[in-house]
């Protein structure tokens, strides 16, 4: 019990080393220490020099004497000593157990000295300070009981705070995700943190004493080392980017923050480097910049970069009084190819087409991909409009050779090109692009696979096209579409055996619209699927009415679009319509153009096989104008070849047309296919075809396309021409 009390007393006594303890008592509290040693001057000097507090505690009388030198005193015999009898400040609860243990060890004689560093509240206001106390028992009674304790105490709050801050700084450095290295004034490594080792592969022992150049890379971002040393010498800090090399040889791009930290004397400063690996960040930034400016499929500039380059080209042309040409390129019928062959093949076509355009125009001109199958070329430095036309013609000629894909696949793709010029057609980039686009559509309207130069007249045509497209969407709802029928004559039977169903459109506002105008619009918009089903249903219902009228030998041919074939459900649609109309499938013929069939022969074959299984006939329309393979022609479930009217038109005048027509008839016969000639307008043409063995003909010489009732009347009244009988 006594020992514990003594310990508590001493714990309070040893905290007398702070200036804060004495400040409230400084005025008028000057006196000599009665219990001072014989020689006072050395003690005064020692206390004055050390800044420590001397304490002496009488355990019997419970009197604590504390003494320190007034730091304001000069170093002479006039040193003033300050004394007081202190109260018992509290020891921090966290420190109390350890302090008690150490005090007990000394009182029991287990330790020669009592030494402790702990926190105390000297003024009782919660302001804890750190104290370093040293002391020992200086007097005991006959029984060895401690009577008197003495020692010194010192305020070490500042040093403890500095130590703590050092530990915190060390821990922060150790736990930082950024690599940190400390260098000497000669830029040699002193220490590094774990992140540095993870980043570079070097541990602290490997780099200690090594120069910073150990990490130098072969890649340079200018003279970064020289800039760093110069700026550090001038401003004491530097930041920038530099390539560094890891221990394993991998090069990394680092963001570096560098600061000079002087030592205590200010003579030998240290350099602290903070490094962050930004290699992946830079790669990501470059990737984002690339994605923002380039098309990922073709690696060509995209719309954004095109706009920037075109704007710069116009500015230069305006300054230099030069010209800029914009070529707007669209691949003909690419949507049909893409839909039929698949998007993977479509992408390969686009890459091949992009490469061919770039090779043709040269690297000095900008070639960009806008979207889909649309490309744009910006030509600078052209002397006259004809120069742009020559480039367009070269591009057209470049596509006369099929695109090759290395796996024996070749596809013929043609471009349509529109041309606009600065300053002739527009002053700003957006207008140049718009006008080139308009000219491109005119090139398509002119038959595709050609180029056209913009003119103001085209704007009216474009507006008209937009009006037509809008009106076509309402045509079915408003019952503006109708089906007409053109009879087909059998040369062997000398009678009408069937008709071809043809679409017509008469708009309330626009009048009669040519199929050559609205059919392409319907295909582009996708409306052709809905319109095609409607036309098929109308044709089958008409055929049923004719059969009921006694014309049971008649058949009807209906055109099928590429989109209808690509959907894959054509057989189901045909079966449903035939069932609704109650028509024998053998009386229905589906006509598809050569280009549609050959776009994807494998898919076409499977869909048409399903249709043939129903009993319907399959005809190739406009044969001879496409690019069909004879091997595929043999594999397709065809029943009929229709000779395009372009070969029939000049049969009696052109030997080449005669030869082609004769060859097609012979080919059809060899494949056991029925052959039908379109566009027959003269007796001479009919006689030639009959002589060559053609099965059927249609054209104005036989009859024009007629409305349903008019056609029924014609079919009932038809009798072969006497001249036809004579030629037989």
TITORZA-399460 format. One record per residue (C-alpha): x, y, z. Coordinates in steps of 0.1 Angstrom, whole numbers, plus 5000, padded with zeros to 4 digits. Layout:
residues N
 east north   up
    X     Y    Z
...
***
This chain:
residues 728
 east north   up
 5000  5000 5000
 5027  5024 5010
 5047  5014 4980
 5018  5022 4957
 5012  5055 4973
 5049  5064 4969
 5048  5055 4933
 5018  5077 4927
 5034  5106 4944
 5066  5101 4924
 5047  5099 4892
 5034  5133 4898
 5067  5147 4909
 5087  5137 4879
 5067  5158 4855
 5081  5192 4866
 5102  5198 4836
 5080  5221 4815
 5080  5258 4812
 5042  5257 4813
 5043  5244 4849
 5063  5274 4861
 5048  5303 4842
 5019  5309 4866
 5044  5312 4895
 5072  5333 4879
 5065  5367 4893
 5081  5371 4928
 5089  5334 4932
 5126  5337 4935
 5145  5321 4965
 5174  5299 4974
 5169  5262 4978
 5174  5252 5014
 5183  5216 5006
 5208  5225 4978
 5242  5208 4977
 5272  5224 4992
 5284  5238 4959
 5256  5258 4944
 5272  5273 4914
 5279  5241 4895
 5243  5230 4900
 5230  5263 4888
 5251  5261 4857
 5241  5226 4850
 5204  5233 4854
 5207  5265 4834
 5226  5248 4806
 5205  5216 4804
 5171  5232 4807
 5160  5204 4831
 5142  5205 4863
 5156  5192 4895
 5133  5176 4920
 5136  5163 4955
 5108  5145 4973
 5106  5138 5011
 5084  5107 5014
 5080  5112 5052
 5070  5148 5051
 5054  5145 5017
 5070  5177 5005
 5082  5180 4969
 5108  5206 4960
 5113  5215 4924
 5140  5238 4912
 5152  5251 4878
 5173  5279 4865
 5156  5310 4850
 5166  5307 4814
 5166  5345 4811
 5195  5346 4835
 5230  5352 4822
 5256  5325 4825
 5272  5338 4857
 5269  5336 4894
 5238  5358 4891
 5217  5329 4877
 5183  5330 4894
 5168  5298 4906
 5130  5292 4905
 5115  5269 4930
 5080  5257 4940
 5062  5230 4958
 5043  5213 4931
 5010  5196 4931
 5004  5162 4917
 4996  5163 4880
 4978  5133 4864
 4996  5107 4844
 4979  5096 4812
 4958  5065 4818
 4975  5046 4789
 5009  5053 4804
 5002  5048 4841
 5006  5009 4842
 5041  5010 4826
 5053  5039 4848
 5041  5022 4879
 5059  4990 4869
 5091  5008 4863
 5089  5027 4896
 5082  4995 4916
 5112  4979 4900
 5135  5007 4912
 5120  5009 4947
 5125  4971 4951
 5161  4975 4940
 5156  4956 4908
 5167  4987 4887
 5194  5012 4897
 5175  5041 4882
 5139  5050 4876
 5136  5061 4840
 5103  5068 4821
 5088  5087 4792
 5052  5094 4796
 5024  5119 4792
 5011  5142 4819
 4985  5169 4824
 5004  5196 4843
 4976  5222 4845
 4946  5198 4846
 4931  5212 4814
 4935  5181 4792
 4967  5194 4776
 4990  5164 4777
 5027  5168 4773
 5055  5143 4771
 5080  5141 4800
 5113  5122 4803
 5120  5116 4840
 5151  5101 4857
 5156  5096 4894
 5166  5073 4923
 5162  5068 4960
 5187  5090 4978
 5179  5082 5014
 5166  5051 5032
 5160  5043 5069
 5176  5015 5089
 5150  4990 5075
 5158  5000 5039
 5126  5019 5035
 5129  5047 5010
 5127  5081 5026
 5138  5105 4999
 5138  5105 4961
 5156  5129 4938
 5161  5133 4901
 5156  5154 4870
 5127  5158 4845
 5125  5173 4810
 5098  5183 4786
 5103  5162 4754
 5070  5170 4737
 5087  5186 4708
 5111  5157 4702
 5083  5131 4706
 5062  5150 4681
 5091  5151 4657
 5097  5114 4662
 5060  5107 4657
 5059  5128 4625
 5090  5109 4613
 5073  5075 4620
 5041  5088 4602
 5062  5100 4573
 5080  5067 4571
 5047  5048 4572
 5032  5070 4546
 5062  5065 4524
 5060  5027 4529
 5023  5025 4522
 5022  5049 4492
 5010  5034 4460
 5034  5057 4441
 5070  5048 4440
 5092  5070 4462
 5130  5073 4461
 5153  5095 4481
 5185  5106 4464
 5216  5124 4476
 5229  5156 4461
 5247  5135 4434
 5214  5118 4424
 5224  5085 4440
 5198  5063 4457
 5196  5065 4495
 5164  5046 4501
 5132  5036 4483
 5097  5025 4493
 5081  4991 4486
 5061  5006 4457
 5093  5016 4440
 5105  4980 4442
 5072  4967 4428
 5073  4992 4400
 5110  4988 4390
 5119  4953 4402
 5148  4967 4422
 5148  4964 4460
 5164  4990 4483
 5197  4971 4487
 5202  4968 4449
 5198  5005 4442
 5215  5019 4473
 5244  5041 4462
 5235  5036 4425
 5230  5066 4403
 5195  5076 4391
 5207  5068 4355
 5203  5031 4365
 5167  5035 4354
 5174  5055 4322
 5156  5043 4291
 5166  5043 4255
 5134  5062 4248
 5138  5099 4254
 5112  5127 4258
 5137  5154 4250
 5165  5160 4274
 5144  5154 4305
 5174  5147 4328
 5190  5180 4319
 5158  5199 4324
 5152  5183 4357
 5186  5192 4372
 5185  5227 4359
 5150  5234 4373
 5158  5217 4406
 5189  5239 4410
 5168  5270 4401
 5134  5263 4418
 5139  5233 4440
 5113  5213 4423
 5105  5196 4389
 5077  5176 4374
 5074  5159 4341
 5073  5127 4322
 5101  5104 4313
 5107  5068 4301
 5123  5045 4327
 5134  5009 4324
 5126  4981 4349
 5151  4955 4361
 5136  4930 4336
 5142  4954 4307
 5106  4965 4302
 5103  5002 4295
 5076  5022 4313
 5064  5058 4310
 5065  5076 4344
 5050  5108 4357
 5077  5122 4381
 5074  5148 4409
 5108  5159 4422
 5116  5181 4452
 5148  5192 4469
 5149  5187 4507
 5178  5204 4524
 5194  5187 4554
 5198  5203 4588
 5228  5222 4578
 5215  5232 4545
 5247  5221 4528
 5239  5187 4514
 5203  5186 4502
 5184  5154 4494
 5162  5148 4464
 5128  5131 4467
 5113  5115 4436
 5077  5104 4434
 5071  5082 4404
 5038  5070 4389
 5036  5044 4361
 5014  5060 4335
 5022  5036 4307
 4987  5021 4306
 4971  5055 4312
 4989  5069 4282
 4980  5039 4261
 4944  5043 4271
 4945  5080 4263
 4960  5073 4229
 4934  5046 4223
 4907  5071 4232
 4922  5097 4209
 4924  5071 4182
 4888  5060 4187
 4877  5097 4186
 4894  5103 4153
 4897  5070 4134
 4874  5042 4122
 4883  5010 4140
 4872  4988 4111
 4892  5004 4083
 4917  5025 4103
 4906  5055 4081
 4898  5089 4096
 4863  5091 4109
 4837  5118 4104
 4852  5139 4133
 4887  5139 4119
 4874  5144 4083
 4855  5175 4094
 4887  5189 4110
 4909  5181 4080
 4883  5194 4055
 4880  5227 4075
 4918  5231 4074
 4919  5224 4037
 4892  5250 4030
 4911  5276 4051
 4943  5269 4032
 4925  5270 3999
 4909  5303 4008
 4943  5318 4018
 4961  5304 3987
 4932  5310 3963
 4932  5273 3955
 4906  5245 3952
 4894  5216 3973
 4874  5187 3960
 4852  5164 3980
 4844  5129 3966
 4815  5111 3983
 4817  5074 3976
 4790  5048 3982
 4793  5011 3974
 4765  4999 3951
 4740  4974 3966
 4763  4969 3996
 4733  4964 4019
 4721  4934 3999
 4756  4919 3999
 4760  4926 4037
 4726  4911 4045
 4731  4880 4023
 4767  4872 4030
 4768  4882 4066
 4783  4911 4085
 4817  4894 4089
 4821  4892 4051
 4806  4927 4048
 4834  4940 4071
 4860  4924 4050
 4845  4940 4019
 4847  4974 4036
 4883  4970 4047
 4893  4959 4012
 4873  4987 3996
 4889  5013 4019
 4924  5000 4011
 4917  5002 3973
 4904  5037 3975
 4935  5048 3996
 4959  5031 3972
 4942  5048 3943
 4942  5084 3955
 4975  5082 3974
 4986  5090 4009
 4987  5128 4003
 4949  5130 4002
 4925  5123 4031
 4903  5092 4027
 4877  5088 4055
 4849  5065 4063
 4817  5083 4073
 4795  5053 4082
 4784  5020 4067
 4796  5018 4031
 4801  5056 4027
 4836  5070 4022
 4849  5105 4015
 4880  5117 3998
 4893  5152 4003
 4915  5164 3974
 4938  5194 3979
 4959  5213 3955
 4939  5205 3923
 4942  5230 3895
 4908  5224 3878
 4876  5205 3883
 4887  5180 3857
 4914  5169 3881
 4888  5157 3906
 4869  5140 3878
 4900  5121 3868
 4905  5109 3904
 4869  5097 3905
 4873  5079 3872
 4905  5062 3886
 4885  5050 3916
 4858  5036 3893
 4883  5018 3872
 4901  5004 3903
 4869  4986 3913
 4865  4969 3879
 4887  4942 3894
 4869  4921 3920
 4879  4924 3957
 4900  4894 3967
 4900  4880 4003
 4928  4855 4001
 4906  4824 4006
 4896  4822 3969
 4867  4844 3976
 4862  4873 3951
 4834  4898 3950
 4827  4924 3924
 4818  4957 3941
 4812  4990 3923
 4812  5025 3937
 4790  5055 3929
 4807  5088 3934
 4795  5124 3939
 4818  5154 3935
 4816  5189 3949
 4842  5217 3947
 4854  5246 3967
 4848  5274 3959
 4825  5266 3929
 4798  5247 3948
 4801  5258 3985
 4822  5279 4009
 4819  5258 4040
 4828  5221 4047
 4793  5210 4057
 4778  5223 4024
 4806  5206 4004
 4798  5173 4020
 4761  5178 4015
 4765  5186 3978
 4789  5157 3972
 4763  5134 3988
 4736  5148 3966
 4758  5142 3935
 4764  5106 3946
 4727  5099 3946
 4725  5113 3911
 4753  5089 3901
 4733  5060 3915
 4702  5072 3896
 4722  5073 3864
 4729  5036 3867
 4754  5032 3894
 4792  5025 3889
 4798  5061 3878
 4804  5096 3891
 4785  5129 3889
 4795  5165 3896
 4771  5185 3918
 4748  5211 3902
 4720  5231 3917
 4695  5211 3896
 4703  5181 3918
 4690  5197 3949
 4655  5197 3934
 4659  5160 3924
 4670  5152 3960
 4640  5170 3974
 4617  5152 3951
 4633  5119 3961
 4627  5127 3998
 4591  5136 3990
 4586  5103 3971
 4601  5083 4000
 4577  5100 4024
 4547  5095 4002
 4556  5058 3996
 4552  5051 4033
 4516  5061 4030
 4509  5045 3996
 4497  5011 4010
 4474  5027 4036
 4459  5050 4010
 4454  5022 3984
 4476  5039 3959
 4495  5008 3948
 4481  4984 3922
 4492  4954 3903
 4491  4952 3864
 4497  4921 3843
 4517  4916 3812
 4508  4885 3792
 4534  4859 3782
 4531  4840 3749
 4542  4804 3744
 4558  4800 3710
 4553  4763 3710
 4516  4763 3719
 4508  4796 3702
 4487  4808 3732
 4490  4829 3763
 4501  4807 3791
 4507  4832 3818
 4513  4867 3830
 4539  4887 3850
 4525  4908 3879
 4540  4943 3879
 4537  4970 3905
 4524  5005 3897
 4519  5035 3919
 4497  5065 3913
 4500  5090 3941
 4471  5114 3948
 4495  5143 3950
 4523  5133 3927
 4505  5114 3900
 4519  5083 3883
 4554  5073 3896
 4577  5051 3876
 4587  5018 3891
 4623  5027 3883
 4619  5054 3909
 4598  5039 3937
 4611  5003 3937
 4647  5013 3947
 4632  5036 3974
 4611  5007 3987
 4642  4985 3988
 4663  5011 4006
 4636  5018 4032
 4627  4981 4038
 4591  4988 4027
 4597  4963 3998
 4590  4934 4022
 4556  4946 4031
 4548  4957 3995
 4561  4924 3981
 4538  4904 4003
 4509  4926 3993
 4517  4922 3956
 4520  4884 3960
 4486  4882 3976
 4470  4904 3949
 4485  4883 3921
 4473  4850 3937
 4438  4863 3943
 4437  4876 3907
 4449  4842 3894
 4422  4825 3914
 4396  4848 3898
 4409  4839 3863
 4408  4802 3871
 4372  4806 3882
 4365  4823 3850
 4377  4792 3831
 4413  4802 3823
 4427  4773 3844
 4459  4770 3823
 4472  4804 3833
 4501  4810 3856
 4514  4842 3872
 4550  4853 3878
 4557  4876 3908
 4590  4894 3914
 4608  4888 3947
 4632  4913 3962
 4665  4907 3979
 4652  4916 4013
 4623  4890 4009
 4649  4863 4001
 4673  4873 4029
 4646  4871 4056
 4646  4834 4051
 4609  4829 4056
 4599  4833 4019
 4586  4797 4017
 4563  4802 4047
 4550  4834 4033
 4543  4819 3999
 4526  4788 4014
 4504  4810 4035
 4494  4833 4006
 4487  4803 3983
 4465  4787 4010
 4446  4819 4015
 4439  4823 3977
 4433  4786 3971
 4458  4785 3941
 4477  4755 3929
 4514  4762 3937
 4524  4749 3902
 4507  4780 3888
 4530  4804 3906
 4564  4815 3895
 4588  4835 3916
 4612  4858 3897
 4645  4869 3912
 4673  4889 3896
 4706  4873 3889
 4724  4897 3912
 4701  4889 3941
 4706  4852 3937
 4743  4854 3934
 4748  4877 3964
 4746  4847 3987
 4742  4815 3966
 4742  4792 3996
 4714  4810 4014
 4695  4815 3982
 4697  4778 3974
 4683  4767 4007
 4654  4792 4006
 4645  4784 3970
 4647  4747 3977
 4620  4752 4003
 4599  4772 3978
 4603  4745 3951
 4592  4719 3976
 4559  4737 3977
 4556  4732 3939
 4562  4768 3927
 4585  4776 3898
 4617  4797 3902
 4630  4820 3875
 4661  4842 3871
 4650  4875 3858
 4672  4898 3836
 4697  4869 3830
 4730  4879 3814
 4733  4912 3832
 4748  4899 3864
 4778  4878 3874
 4764  4844 3881
 4786  4814 3883
 4776  4784 3860
 4784  4761 3889
 4760  4778 3912
 4735  4781 3884
 4734  4744 3881
 4730  4739 3919
 4701  4764 3923
 4666  4749 3920
 4657  4769 3889
 4630  4763 3863
 4632  4793 3841
 4657  4817 3826
 4645  4851 3814
 4666  4869 3788
 4671  4906 3796
 4655  4930 3771
 4688  4947 3765
 4699  4917 3745
 4665  4913 3727
 4662  4950 3717
 4688  4949 3689
 4685  4913 3678
 4679  4922 3642
 4708  4947 3641
 4736  4936 3665
 4754  4903 3659
 4768  4903 3694
 4733  4904 3709
 4723  4876 3685
 4752  4855 3697
 4745  4862 3734
 4708  4854 3731
 4715  4822 3712
 4740  4812 3739
 4715  4818 3767
 4689  4797 3749
 4713  4769 3744
 4725  4771 3780
 4689  4769 3792
 4681  4740 3770
 4712  4721 3782
 4701  4726 3818
 4665  4716 3810
 4652  4751 3819
 4624  4770 3802
 4637  4802 3785
 4616  4834 3783
 4626  4865 3763
 4616  4899 3776
 4611  4931 3757
 4600  4916 3723
 4586  4945 3702
 4589  4934 3666
 4580  4904 3645
 4616  4900 3635
 4627  4896 3671
 4600  4871 3677
 4609  4851 3646
 4646  4850 3656
 4637  4838 3691
 4613  4811 3677
 4640  4799 3653
 4665  4795 3682
 4640  4775 3703
 4630  4801 3728
 4600  4789 3748
 4581  4820 3756
 4582  4858 3750
 4567  4889 3765
 4567  4925 3754
 4548  4951 3736
 4546  4930 3705
 4524  4906 3724
 4507  4930 3748
 4514  4958 3772
 4509  4955 3809
 4472  4959 3817
 4448  4962 3847
 4433  4930 3860
 4399  4932 3843
 4414  4946 3810
 4439  4917 3810
 4411  4892 3816
 4393  4905 3786
 4425  4903 3765
 4431  4867 3776
 4396  4857 3767
 4398  4873 3732
 4434  4866 3723
 4441  4849 3690
 4476  4844 3675
 4487  4869 3649
 4484  4855 3613
 4520  4866 3607
 4531  4845 3637
 4514  4814 3622
 4530  4820 3589
 4565  4823 3604
 4559  4790 3621
***
